[in-house]
């Protein structure tokens, strides 16, 4: 009798473990999701370097950091530096000055720079984590997308996304133009929001995600047009 009870107990434990493993295997990270949505290859080229703090003034609340290319890279790069203050932050690309939105507060050491070339147009994108979110489970990623015109860069869009990376930018509706995707938190779930660079909705449908452990998501609902998941 006791052996039967032990056997039934172990059997139930094994079944629960198998169910948990199956459920965990169905959870997807962002790259799993992006690979189904954005099939454009060789769209991005990361500029190999880092932002380093070059000066600080705690009394005035001013902190300056500059992007330094890695010594072995052969990529050409304008001078880019970032100045943070208690009021607002500023990005400098050569002689171009860009005042950031009041809620845009990059953590400079997390910032990355990418070249994007698509349909003979040249862009530069700067991504980075928010200061308050760096290291937390609900990270906010900021994006600034610039279009190159002659020797200058024009800021054409800036946005933020939860859990984002550079693959939030792509041609999602195959119209030959760049778009962007935001992951927006709504209650306990997250929605994918697709827009063109003017901020207009792409009307691609909807996907609802639930955040799991280790930066993985469970797809709760997928109404994206022509996009299926295994």
N, C-alpha and C positions, 0 to 999 in steps of 0.2 A: 504493500500500500504506500509506504513512504517513498519507495523507489519510483512508483508511478507518478506521485506528486512532483518529485524532483525532475523526472523526465518531462512532464507537462510544463513545468516552470521553465526549464531550459529551452524547450521547444518554442514557447512564447517569446522568450528573449531573442532567440535566433530570428524569428519572424519579424520582430520589431526592428532588429538591426538591419535585416535585408530591406525592409521598407524604407528605413532611414537612408541607407546607401543609395537606393534607387532614386529617392527624392533628391538627395544631395547631387547625384550625377546629372539630374535634370536642371539644376541651377546653372546659370551661365554668367560668365564675367562679361565685361563690356566689349572686349575684343570678339567674343563669340557673337554678340549681338551686332556689332559693327560689320563683321565679315559678311553677314547676310544682307545688310542694308547698303553699305558703301563698297562697291566692287572696283573702284578706281585704284589702279596700282601706280606706284611711282609718282604720286601726286605731291608728296612732301619730301623735303630735304632738310634735315635738322642741321643747324649751324653749330658746330662743335666748339663749345666754350661755356663759360659760366659768368654770372653776375657776382662781383665781389664788392664788398663795402670799401669805399675809398676815403670817406670822411664822415664824421658824425659830430653833432653838437646837441648834447642832451638838454642843455639849458634852453635852447631855442626850438628843440624838437625837430631838427633837420638832419636827415640821413641821406647820404649820396652813395649810390652803387653804380658800377660800370661793367659793361659786358666785355670780357677779355677772351679773345680767341685762344684755343689750345695751340701750343707752340708748333705741333706737327701738321696742323691743318693748312690747306692751300686755298681755302675759301676766302673770297674778298668780302669785306664787311665795312659798313659805315660805323662811325663812332656812335654808340648808343649808351646813354646813361639814364638813371632813374633817380629822381629826388623825391623823398617822402617827407611830408611835414604833418603837423597836427591838424591842419585845415584841409589840404588836398595834396595829391601827388601829381608829379609832372614827368613825362617821358620826353627825352631829347633824342632825335635821330639826325645827326649832323646839326644843321642849323634849324631844323624843323622842331617846333615846340608843341606838345600835345598835353593839354590839361585833362586829367582823368575825371570821370564822374565821381561824385562825392563818396559813393559806396565802393568804388574801385580802390582797394588797398592791397596791392600785391605784396606777397612775401618775396623780396628780391632774390633770395637764394634758391627759390623754386622756379624762377622764370626761365623759359626756353624760347628760342627763336627758330622759326622755320621759313624756308623759301617755298613758295607754291607756284608752280607753273602749270597753267591749264588753258588750252585753246589759245596759245600764243599770248596769253596775258600773264603778267608777273605780279605776284603778291608776296607780302611778308606778314607772318602771323607771330604775335608774341603771346604766349600762354603763361599762366602761373597760378599758384594757389593763393587764396585769400589769407591775410595775416592771421585772422582769428580762427581760421579753419585748419591751418597747417598742422598735421599730426592728429587730427580728430577723425572720427568715423564718418562724418558727413561733410566731406570736403567740397568747397566751392572752387571752381576753376574759372578764371577770367580770360577773356580773349580780346585782343585788339588786332583787327585785320586791316592791312594797308595795301593800297594798290600803287604800283610804281609808275610814275609818269615823268619822263625824262630822267633827271637825277634826283627827283623829289619823291616822297611818299605821302599819299593822301589817305587819311583815316576814313574808311568807308563803312566800318561797323565795329561795334564793341558789344559784347554780351557776356553773360555768365551761365554756368551750368553746374549742376551737382555731378560729381564723379566723372567729369569730362576729361578728354584728352584731345590731341590734335585731330583725331578721326571724327570729331564733331563737325568738321568742315568737309564738304564734298559736294558732288553733283548728285543729289539724292533722287531727283526726278528726271534725270537724263535729258535735260534741255540744253546742255552745253554751257551752263552757267553755274558758278559756285553757289552753294547754299550753306546753311548751318543748322545744327540740331541742338536743342537745349533739353536737358533732363530736369524737369520741374517737379518739386515735391508738392503733393496734394494729400494732406492727411498722412496716413501710414504708407501711401503708395507714391510711385513716381511715374510721370507721363513723359513720353517723347514728343517734342514739339519741333516740327520742321518748318523752316522759314527761308525765304530768299534774302539776299543781302539788303533789301529795302525794308525787311521786317514783315513782309506779307506771308501769310500761311500758304504752304504748298498743297494743302488739302490731300495729304497722302493717307489719311486714316489715323489710327491711334494705337498706341501700345502702352499697356499699364504694367509696371514692374513692382515687385516687392523686394525690398533689400534683405539679403541674408548675410550670414557671416562671411568674413574673408573677401569682401568686395564682390560678392556674387549676388545675382538677382534671380528671382523666379518670375517667369512671364505669366501674369495673371490673365491678360487679355491681349490678343493681337488682331487688330483690324487693319494693319498696314496693307495697302494694295500690292498684290503680287509678291509678297514677301512671306515665306514660310520658314518654320523652324522645325528641326527634328526633335 
